[in-house]
Amino acid sequence: MHLNFEQSIGSLLQERERIPKDYPFDMSNTRIGEVIPAGVEANDAFQSIIPIISKEFENMPDGKQILEKLIQRFTSMFEDPPQQDFEFFACKRFALDEIRITLFRPLPDQVTFFSRGLLAGLNAPKDHSLKKTSSLLLTLIYLVHR
């Protein structure tokens, strides 16, 4: 069954109306069924990847140095997410916390942004920000989201 545009928008508005106006949390970027602010979820998502990537490098000869550089890079991306790149390849507006959640603990419907980001960076010039975002996405896929 396919809904037309008016039916789709109508059902979304009905769902939105069910949330009380004085609801104390920003539900726009949170997981379904969880009631936590998007900023808290984004921070939790970022903190959850550190033990995951630490395991990958614990037995390597230069593992500590590599791990420190990766954590530094991920921290920099967490603090200043590539909003313009995400909005370009996803063709939609993003809140900063939504990008952070997408990077470090994506919802199933956000996973498609990884393939879009990789494709967008494919033919970008070496010094273009899409190339950097693409390599970040590939690193996250390899180390965290397997």
DRENROPA-131332 format. One line per field, with one value per residue (C-alpha): residue in one letter; x, y, z; chain. Coordinates in Angstrom, 3 decimals. Last residue first. Layout:
<mikes>
residu: (a/...)
X: (X/...)
Y: (Y/...)
Z: (Z/...)
chaine: (A/...)
</mikes>
This chain:
<mikes>
residu: (r/h/v/l/y/i/l/t/l/l/l/s/s/t/k/k/l/s/h/d/k/p/a/n/l/g/a/l/l/g/r/s/f/f/t/v/q/d/p/l/p/r/f/l/t/i/r/i/e/d/l/a/f/r/k/c/a/f/f/e/f/d/q/q/p/p/d/e/f/m/s/t/f/r/q/i/l/k/e/l/i/q/k/g/d/p/m/n/e/f/e/k/s/i/i/p/i/i/s/q/f/a/d/n/a/e/v/g/a/p/i/v/e/g/i/r/t/n/s/m/d/f/p/y/d/k/p/i/r/e/r/e/q/l/l/s/g/i/s/q/e/f/n/l/h/m)
X: (30.964/30.029/33.014/36.433/35.789/32.605/34.065/37.232/35.174/33.055/36.153/37.659/34.476/34.416/38.003/37.266/34.078/36.185/38.054/41.871/42.155/39.548/36.176/35.610/34.858/33.876/30.217/30.135/31.474/29.044/26.061/27.142/27.417/24.169/22.327/23.044/20.705/17.516/18.874/19.767/23.405/25.638/28.882/28.464/24.675/24.530/27.045/25.198/21.921/23.663/24.696/21.150/20.890/19.172/18.529/20.065/22.040/25.235/25.165/23.651/26.253/29.073/27.836/27.439/30.894/30.807/32.867/33.212/32.519/34.798/37.636/37.000/37.090/40.456/41.926/40.564/42.192/45.529/45.526/44.675/47.533/49.972/48.729/48.736/52.342/53.235/49.616/47.972/45.654/44.792/41.446/40.330/40.711/38.372/35.447/36.322/36.288/33.088/30.713/31.900/30.755/27.308/26.932/27.792/25.255/22.607/23.155/22.925/19.756/17.981/16.868/13.564/14.271/11.489/12.777/16.300/16.762/17.275/13.979/12.911/14.145/13.148/10.936/7.530/5.502/3.707/2.748/3.752/0.614/0.526/3.751/2.145/-0.831/1.517/3.368/0.093/-1.061/2.266/2.089/-1.591/-0.997/1.984/0.221/0.456/1.405/0.000)
Y: (-4.305/-0.884/-0.035/-0.519/-1.058/0.991/3.762/3.910/4.000/6.833/8.811/8.244/9.586/12.611/13.435/13.027/15.078/17.873/18.345/18.213/15.068/16.170/14.397/11.393/8.823/11.224/11.319/7.524/6.996/9.544/7.940/4.519/5.825/7.798/4.529/3.543/6.277/4.222/1.461/3.920/4.911/4.646/6.609/8.524/8.736/9.743/12.525/13.646/13.781/15.692/18.387/18.783/17.718/19.180/16.922/15.982/13.119/13.866/17.628/17.735/15.296/17.309/20.583/19.024/17.464/17.144/19.611/18.216/14.642/14.936/16.225/13.461/10.875/12.218/12.286/8.805/7.629/9.276/7.800/4.351/4.486/5.478/2.772/0.101/0.537/-3.148/-4.344/-6.324/-3.599/-2.137/-3.714/-3.881/-0.092/0.358/-1.188/0.368/3.850/3.291/3.569/7.062/8.447/6.865/8.099/11.633/11.468/10.028/12.791/15.431/13.845/14.081/10.749/8.917/5.705/3.937/4.715/6.040/9.754/12.588/14.485/13.528/16.716/16.116/17.847/17.156/20.331/20.103/16.472/14.088/12.695/15.681/14.487/11.183/12.967/15.252/12.258/10.591/13.738/14.190/10.666/10.939/14.264/12.870/9.751/6.553/3.360/0.000)
Z: (11.251/12.603/14.806/13.224/9.512/9.202/11.356/9.248/6.042/7.404/8.395/4.926/3.327/5.604/4.629/0.904/1.275/2.835/-0.458/-0.435/-2.515/-5.076/-4.834/-7.076/-4.371/-1.615/-2.610/-2.957/0.556/1.970/0.235/1.493/5.053/4.822/4.210/7.814/9.058/8.536/10.792/13.559/13.646/16.713/16.154/12.930/12.811/16.473/15.887/12.757/14.669/17.443/14.961/13.651/10.033/6.974/3.978/0.644/2.212/0.274/0.778/4.262/5.486/3.919/5.436/8.870/9.082/12.888/14.974/18.499/17.416/14.390/16.602/19.092/16.289/15.112/18.632/19.299/16.085/16.909/20.431/19.067/16.562/19.302/21.658/18.959/17.905/18.499/18.163/20.970/22.294/18.900/18.036/21.660/21.976/18.990/20.846/24.202/22.569/20.575/23.545/24.494/21.141/21.384/24.969/23.871/21.047/23.365/25.902/23.181/21.765/25.108/26.556/26.378/24.564/22.691/19.218/19.443/19.831/17.372/17.320/20.830/22.500/26.084/28.650/27.036/27.641/24.288/24.915/22.105/20.418/18.045/16.399/15.511/13.942/12.011/10.615/9.593/7.803/6.018/4.647/3.702/1.932/0.014/-1.202/0.741/-1.012/0.000)
chaine: (A/A/A/A/A/A/A/A/A/A/A/A/A/A/A/A/A/A/A/A/A/A/A/A/A/A/A/A/A/A/A/A/A/A/A/A/A/A/A/A/A/A/A/A/A/A/A/A/A/A/A/A/A/A/A/A/A/A/A/A/A/A/A/A/A/A/A/A/A/A/A/A/A/A/A/A/A/A/A/A/A/A/A/A/A/A/A/A/A/A/A/A/A/A/A/A/A/A/A/A/A/A/A/A/A/A/A/A/A/A/A/A/A/A/A/A/A/A/A/A/A/A/A/A/A/A/A/A/A/A/A/A/A/A/A/A/A/A/A/A/A/A/A/A/A/A)
</mikes>
